[in-house]
Each structure stands twice: as structure tokens, then as C-alpha cells.
Amino acid sequence: MVQIYLPRLSMRLGYHDKNNKMTILLTGGRGKTASHIASLLQAAKVPFIVASRSSDPSSSSPYYQNCFDWLDEKTYGDVLTSKDSMQPISTIWLVPPPIFDLAPLMIKFVDFASRKGVKRFVLLSASTIKKGGPAMGQVHEYLASLGGIEYAVLRPTWFMENFSYPQELQRLAIKNENKIYSAAGDGKLPFVSVADIARVAFRTLTDEKSHNTDYVLLGPELITYDQVAETLSTVLGRTITHIKLTEEELVKRLENSGMPAEDAKMLAGMDTSISDGAEDRLNNVVKHVTGADPRTFLDFATHQKATWG
């Protein structure tokens, strides 16, 4: 197990465009992270726009939305158009599109947005993907290479919410089968809550001084999937069993759920890497940036109890 600790970051309460002369664009507007970030921005009265492929005003979203599709360059200009009462967009939360070769598209949009006056980009990546690595790693490297552009890259480990969001396979397996499935064996990992990712994102999006670095975001404890099952069993009052799959079995399970073959192989490989110790590490980055400890899996499971029936 690797433990990395950083000195606590001094709290900066000012926003990077003072007097709220800024509007933040949240891509991935229907995803896990953007909804949590939106609630924090709204509470802080920081102007923002949610970007998603559907901007239907009759949707249930309480936030102002613009239509955006990574695959449709015609939407790039529209998504950067703020309401008349808002300042121009100066900061963007970048959530990668769900495609295999994502870097060229994201880099093209970054270039377009920077020409339109966007000053800061905060990228959602992954704990195992370093600068210069595949996919988001290429975008990370590009952001770091741009002179005059502020940036941060958030690299969270596996989300606790993968067990609780409505259409997640793990949630459905817990609810309907009293099982969780993985190819992680007895490997340990520090699950992190999306709520904690959002708190770090809020700081990197709004702090007056740009962070200009990457943060590996981890939860406070190393646990196995067996321990996840034990915690869920305790919280739910019924036995939840961890089913240990081979990598090939997990690929087949993911493909049967409708996931494209390339994505299924990539995710199954990441799952298997947990058994080899790829996620066996802790740090204090969440507290370093936000001033508060990340939530435990027990706290998460207790608050999400109703979702598993």
C-alpha cells in the first residue's frame, strides 16, 4: 500500500473572475459529477450552464441548459453562448465522451473554446491514467502544454455511486440478485464518492488561483469487494455476496448488458488490475483541497439504503 500525504491547502474564498464575472460550463450534464457540481455552484451563487445532448426545456433539470454533442461541431458555438443576464463562459468542466478515441475530439473543442475566450479547463480523468497516457491522458498532456491556459485534472478512483445509480449493473445486481460482480479478486481499492469529487471540482473551477496540476482522488479507506458486500449486508439486513469473475467472464457480462466490446474489454482490464494492486494506495488530497475528510463507504451505503430495496 502506498500512502501519499500533502500539506493542507490554504482556503481561498475568492472566485477566479472576481465579482462573479464568469460563467462555468458543465459538460456531461446528465452524468454523475455534473449534477453534484451544479448544486454546489448554485448554492454559492456562481453562474453556470449545464451542457447535454438534450436541452429540452421541458426536462426535469432545474438548471439552465445548452445543447452540446461532442460528435457535432455545429453545437460547439451554441454551447458557449450564455444567457443575456450571464457573463461569457470562462471556465469549462470537461467530461469525456463515451467513445474509445476521445482525445482528438476533446482537443478540438478545447482549441475552439480557448479561441472564444475560455480561460480555464478542469478535466475529469481517472486514477490509473497518467499525463500522456491513453484517452484522457492525451487531453491531460495537451492542457498542461498550453501556455496562457489555466487547468486542473481530477483523477478519481472507482465511484461509490457505481453501486447506487439507477441503471448501474452493480445496483441492479444488488437489488435483484443480492450479489455484486467483479474481476478484482481480493484486491483493495479506496472507493470515492462523487460528492467528494464534486467538492474538489468546485474548488478547481472557482478558486482565484488556478491549481494547474492533477489530483488523484481517493476515499479514506482501502476495502475489497468482499468487504463491500459485508457492509451492504449489514446495512440492508440481508446477505449480499461478492461473485468473483475472471476477466473474460466480466467482459461477457458487460457486453451482454449492451456495452460495446472495446469498452467492455477496457473496463474488465481495469477491474482485473485491482487484483494486482493498481489501486492499493491512500492519500489526503480531498482534505488537502477542500478542508474536509472524504466519506466512508459505510456512510455512503447507509445514506443510499433505499436504492437497493
LUMDO-315576 format. One record per residue (C-alpha): residue in one letter; x, y, z. Coordinates in pm, 1 decimal. Layout:
BEGIN
   resn         xx         yy         zz
      A          X          Y          Z
...
END
This chain:
BEGIN
   resn         xx         yy         zz
      M        0.0        0.0        0.0
      V      124.5      345.7      -93.6
      Q       34.3      642.8      125.6
      I       84.8      996.7       -2.4
      Y        1.6     1297.0      212.8
      L        4.0     1662.4      119.4
      P        2.8     1968.2      345.0
      R     -340.3     2123.2      374.5
      L     -416.0     2378.3      104.8
      S     -491.5     2724.9      235.9
      M     -856.0     2810.7      182.9
      R     -919.0     3060.8      -96.3
      L    -1268.7     3202.0      -86.9
      G    -1243.1     3434.2     -389.1
      Y    -1353.6     3320.6     -731.8
      H    -1105.3     3338.2    -1017.0
      D    -1311.7     3601.8    -1200.2
      K    -1391.5     3841.1     -917.8
      N    -1741.3     3982.0     -871.5
      N    -1878.7     3673.3    -1048.7
      K    -1762.6     3799.3    -1388.7
      M    -1760.8     3438.5    -1500.2
      T    -1993.1     3165.0    -1616.0
      I    -1898.8     2798.6    -1583.8
      L    -1999.9     2538.5    -1842.0
      L    -2058.4     2184.2    -1716.7
      T    -2031.4     1921.1    -1990.3
      G    -2169.0     1576.2    -1917.6
      G    -2474.7     1749.4    -1779.3
      R    -2674.3     1430.2    -1722.0
      G    -2383.3     1249.0    -1559.7
      K    -2288.0     1174.2    -1202.1
      T    -2038.2     1453.8    -1144.5
      A    -2204.8     1748.3    -1318.5
      S    -2526.0     1725.6    -1116.5
      H    -2334.4     1737.0     -788.1
      I    -2114.9     2024.7     -905.3
      A    -2422.9     2214.7    -1024.0
      S    -2579.8     2203.7     -678.4
      L    -2260.0     2341.1     -522.0
      L    -2234.8     2621.5     -777.6
      Q    -2599.6     2710.4     -728.1
      A    -2556.4     2725.9     -350.7
      A    -2254.4     2954.6     -396.3
      K    -2443.8     3170.3     -649.5
      V    -2183.2     3110.4     -918.5
      P    -2342.1     3137.0    -1266.6
      F    -2326.4     2817.0    -1471.4
      I    -2477.3     2638.1    -1768.2
      V    -2535.8     2263.7    -1799.0
      A    -2445.5     2111.4    -2135.9
      S    -2602.9     1789.7    -2257.4
      R    -2713.8     1632.6    -2582.9
      S    -3071.6     1720.5    -2493.4
      S    -3154.4     2074.8    -2384.5
      D    -3531.1     2024.1    -2389.0
      P    -3675.7     2299.0    -2165.9
      S    -3946.7     2056.5    -2053.0
      S    -3684.1     1828.4    -1896.2
      S    -3674.9     1780.3    -1520.7
      S    -3344.4     1964.4    -1480.0
      P    -3378.0     2277.8    -1263.7
      Y    -3075.6     2436.6    -1432.7
      Y    -3028.5     2639.3    -1749.2
      Q    -2915.0     2406.5    -2028.9
      N    -2748.5     2432.0    -2367.9
      C    -2735.7     2153.1    -2624.4
      F    -2392.2     2001.5    -2678.9
      D    -2275.7     1693.8    -2865.7
      W    -1906.0     1608.4    -2885.0
      L    -1967.8     1447.1    -3224.5
      D    -2144.7     1751.5    -3371.0
      E    -1915.8     2051.9    -3416.0
      K    -2218.0     2266.7    -3502.2
      T    -2310.8     2260.8    -3131.9
      Y    -1973.2     2395.1    -3017.0
      G    -2059.9     2759.7    -3076.5
      D    -2409.7     2735.6    -2931.2
      V    -2296.2     2570.5    -2609.1
      L    -2057.6     2858.0    -2541.4
      T    -2339.8     3111.8    -2568.6
      S    -2453.2     3225.4    -2224.9
      K    -2787.7     3381.5    -2135.5
      D    -2820.7     3758.1    -2176.5
      S    -2803.0     3804.2    -1799.7
      M    -2482.8     3599.5    -1769.2
      Q    -2118.5     3681.2    -1822.0
      P    -1938.0     3496.7    -2105.2
      I    -1824.2     3142.5    -2031.6
      S    -1474.2     3149.4    -1884.7
      T    -1439.3     2801.2    -1735.7
      I    -1535.8     2452.1    -1853.3
      W    -1578.9     2120.9    -1670.4
      L    -1469.7     1861.3    -1926.5
      V    -1633.9     1518.3    -1903.0
      P    -1502.8     1279.3    -2171.4
      P    -1749.9     1148.2    -2429.6
      P    -1828.7      774.8    -2410.5
      I    -1623.6      682.6    -2715.5
      F    -1293.7      498.4    -2749.7
      D    -1089.5      755.5    -2945.0
      L    -1192.2     1059.8    -2742.8
      A     -873.8     1270.9    -2732.9
      P     -890.8     1428.1    -3082.5
      L    -1248.9     1544.9    -3025.7
      M    -1175.9     1689.5    -2683.1
      I     -861.3     1867.8    -2800.3
      K    -1052.3     2017.7    -3093.4
      F    -1317.8     2152.4    -2853.2
      V    -1054.5     2288.7    -2613.2
      D     -894.8     2478.2    -2902.0
      F    -1232.3     2611.6    -3014.9
      A    -1330.3     2721.0    -2663.6
      S     -996.7     2887.1    -2590.1
      R    -1030.1     3091.5    -2910.3
      K    -1369.4     3203.2    -2779.6
      G    -1216.6     3332.5    -2456.9
      V    -1238.4     3036.2    -2218.7
      K     -954.1     3072.0    -1969.1
      R     -973.8     2758.0    -1755.6
      F    -1044.9     2389.1    -1813.7
      V    -1094.7     2121.6    -1547.9
      L    -1079.0     1767.1    -1686.5
      L    -1235.8     1455.3    -1538.1
      S     -990.6     1169.4    -1592.6
      A     -917.6      850.6    -1395.3
      S     -677.8      747.4    -1120.1
      T     -492.9      495.5    -1336.0
      I     -447.0      726.9    -1636.5
      K     -138.3      946.2    -1610.6
      K      -46.5     1250.2    -1817.8
      G       47.5     1131.0    -2165.0
      G     -135.0      801.9    -2121.0
      P     -424.5      683.1    -2337.2
      A     -756.2      864.2    -2382.4
      M     -790.0     1133.7    -2112.3
      G     -414.6     1114.0    -2057.6
      Q     -364.5     1271.0    -2400.1
      V     -603.4     1554.8    -2315.1
      H     -427.7     1599.0    -1979.1
      E      -93.4     1634.5    -2154.6
      Y     -238.0     1882.1    -2403.5
      L     -390.0     2105.8    -2134.9
      A      -61.9     2109.2    -1942.9
      S      125.4     2212.0    -2257.4
      L      -89.3     2514.2    -2339.8
      G       62.1     2845.5    -2243.9
      G     -177.6     3100.9    -2100.3
      I     -447.8     2845.2    -2018.2
      E     -538.1     2753.3    -1659.8
      Y     -621.2     2391.4    -1589.7
      A     -667.7     2110.8    -1341.2
      V     -713.3     1737.1    -1394.1
      L     -912.3     1525.8    -1147.9
      R     -823.5     1156.5    -1145.0
      P    -1072.0      977.1     -919.0
      T    -1063.7      608.9     -841.2
      W    -1378.7      395.5     -872.5
      F    -1702.1      572.6     -771.7
      M    -1909.4      456.1     -476.5
      E    -2209.4      564.0     -682.6
      N    -2142.0      281.1     -928.3
      F    -2333.3       75.8     -671.7
      S    -2630.2      313.0     -643.3
      Y    -2718.4      494.2     -966.8
      P    -3042.3      362.4    -1120.7
      Q    -2912.0      184.1    -1432.3
      E    -2576.7       68.1    -1295.8
      L    -2526.9     -308.0    -1328.3
      Q    -2399.7     -334.4     -970.6
      R    -2709.2     -162.5     -829.9
      L    -2941.3     -389.4    -1026.5
      A    -2748.8     -698.4     -915.9
      I    -2767.1     -592.0     -550.6
      K    -3138.1     -511.8     -571.7
      N    -3248.4     -810.9     -777.8
      E    -2992.3    -1083.8     -701.5
      N    -2830.7     -985.7     -368.4
      K    -2496.3    -1005.4     -549.4
      I    -2212.3     -786.6     -668.7
      Y    -1981.5     -892.8     -951.3
      S    -1616.8     -809.1    -1012.8
      A    -1290.9     -938.7    -1158.9
      A    -1094.9     -766.7     -882.0
      G    -1047.0    -1079.3     -670.8
      D     -917.4     -985.9     -325.1
      G     -765.2     -658.8     -444.2
      K     -818.9     -347.5     -235.0
      L     -925.7       -5.2     -354.8
      P    -1021.0      329.6     -197.0
      F    -1371.1      389.6     -339.2
      V    -1450.5      762.4     -357.5
      S    -1788.1      935.6     -352.4
      V    -1899.3     1159.4     -637.0
      A    -1991.6     1413.0     -369.4
      D    -1623.1     1439.4     -274.9
      I    -1515.5     1461.1     -638.8
      A    -1762.9     1746.2     -682.8
      R    -1622.6     1933.4     -383.1
      V    -1272.7     1917.4     -531.4
      A    -1409.4     2014.3     -872.4
      F    -1583.1     2317.4     -721.0
      R    -1253.4     2441.9     -581.6
      T    -1058.0     2386.5     -902.2
      L    -1330.0     2554.2    -1107.2
      T    -1374.5     2859.9     -885.5
      D    -1055.5     2926.7     -686.5
      E     -899.9     3259.2     -777.1
      K     -558.8     3098.8     -825.2
      S     -556.9     2816.3    -1077.0
      H     -438.6     2479.4     -944.9
      N     -252.7     2387.6    -1268.3
      T     -194.1     2029.1    -1157.8
      D     -361.9     1689.6    -1138.9
      Y     -520.3     1535.1     -830.5
      V     -563.9     1162.5     -767.4
      L     -889.4     1146.2     -569.6
      L     -925.4      856.7     -326.9
      G    -1159.0      763.2      -46.1
      P    -1040.4      731.2      315.2
      E    -1007.7      351.1      335.3
      L     -883.2       53.3      138.2
      I    -1150.7     -214.2      105.2
      T    -1211.2     -526.9     -102.3
      Y    -1530.7     -616.6     -285.9
      D    -1585.0     -882.3      -19.4
      Q    -1584.4     -602.3      239.7
      V    -1823.5     -400.1       24.8
      A    -2058.4     -699.7       27.2
      E    -2022.3     -732.1      405.5
      T    -2101.9     -363.7      458.0
      L    -2405.6     -382.8      231.4
      S    -2522.1     -697.3      412.4
      T    -2503.1     -514.6      745.3
      V    -2681.4     -203.6      618.2
      L    -2954.3     -389.9      428.8
      G    -3011.2     -669.0      677.7
      R    -2975.2     -940.9      413.7
      T    -2678.4    -1128.7      271.1
      I    -2504.9     -970.9      -27.3
      T    -2249.4    -1197.0     -195.8
      H    -1945.1    -1097.0     -399.4
      I    -1921.7    -1311.8     -713.0
      K    -1560.2    -1332.3     -830.8
      L    -1536.5    -1342.3    -1208.9
      T    -1248.6    -1391.9    -1446.6
      E    -1166.8    -1102.0    -1675.7
      E    -1323.6    -1289.7    -1967.8
      E    -1642.8    -1355.1    -1770.1
      L    -1671.2     -986.9    -1680.9
      V    -1621.3     -885.9    -2045.3
      K    -1907.6    -1115.4    -2143.2
      R    -2129.3     -978.3    -1865.3
      L    -2065.8     -619.3    -1974.2
      E    -2120.0     -700.0    -2341.6
      N    -2447.5     -875.6    -2256.1
      S    -2561.7     -553.2    -2089.6
      G    -2517.0     -369.5    -2419.3
      M    -2171.0     -223.2    -2368.3
      P    -1951.3     -203.3    -2681.7
      A    -1684.3     -474.3    -2693.8
      E    -1386.7     -234.1    -2677.3
      D    -1527.8      -57.0    -2372.6
      A    -1611.8     -387.2    -2203.4
      K    -1256.1     -514.1    -2250.3
      M    -1108.7     -188.5    -2120.2
      L    -1327.6     -182.7    -1807.5
      A    -1271.9     -550.9    -1735.1
      G     -897.4     -499.2    -1767.7
      M     -912.8     -209.2    -1521.7
      D    -1110.7     -429.4    -1283.2
      T     -851.9     -707.1    -1307.0
      S     -571.7     -458.7    -1239.5
      I     -721.9     -402.4     -894.5
      S     -628.2     -760.4     -804.4
      D     -269.1     -674.2     -899.2
      G     -261.7     -378.1     -659.6
      A     -321.4      -96.3     -909.9
      E     -549.8       88.1     -665.2
      D     -379.5      -11.1     -338.8
      R     -299.2      340.7     -216.5
      L     -425.2      622.1        3.5
      N     -370.7      996.9       14.4
      N     -522.4     1306.1      172.3
      V     -591.9     1500.8     -146.2
      V     -965.1     1550.9      -85.2
      K     -898.3     1703.5      255.5
      H     -595.8     1892.7      121.9
      V     -810.1     2069.8     -137.4
      T    -1145.3     2101.4       40.5
      G    -1059.3     2103.6      410.4
      A    -1293.1     1810.1      485.8
      D    -1243.3     1433.1      500.1
      P    -1395.3     1216.5      224.0
      R    -1691.0      998.3      318.7
      T    -1655.7      631.7      412.3
      F    -1829.1      350.5      226.8
      L    -2040.1      274.0      534.9
      D    -2166.7      632.7      542.9
      F    -2242.8      617.5      171.3
      A    -2425.2      283.3      198.2
      T    -2627.8      399.0      498.4
      H    -2748.8      708.7      313.0
      Q    -2825.7      510.0       -4.4
      K    -3002.1      218.8      167.4
      A    -3337.9      280.9       -0.1
      T    -3194.2      249.0     -350.5
      W    -3133.5     -123.8     -307.1
      G    -3486.7     -203.7     -190.7
END
